[in-house]
Amino acid sequence: MGVPHLFQKDINKFYIVKPSMEVQEKIVEYLEPKIQQIDKMVLKSQEIINKLKEYRQSLITEVVTGKIDVRDEPEAMMEPHETERNEGE
């Protein structure tokens, strides 16, 4: 599926600038360390997400099996807007 009203004859009229090989290599030199840094951050973020998912599942399991009793938890565990609403009553 193409772009409406954009034809090959129109594309052929475009002037495209291509950097020299030297400039392309400099761009690659600049980008490679940045890409590696981003890849490391993505990996670290994914590790953190996985640990949080494991913790969440563990917490759910402990609550469901009764290892943690949440019935008498203090109001501090409630969302702030819920606490404020209860204080106003």
Residue pairs with C-beta under 8 A, 6 or more apart in sequence:
19 27
59 68
61 67
62 68
63 70
70 77
75 83
75 86
76 83
78 86
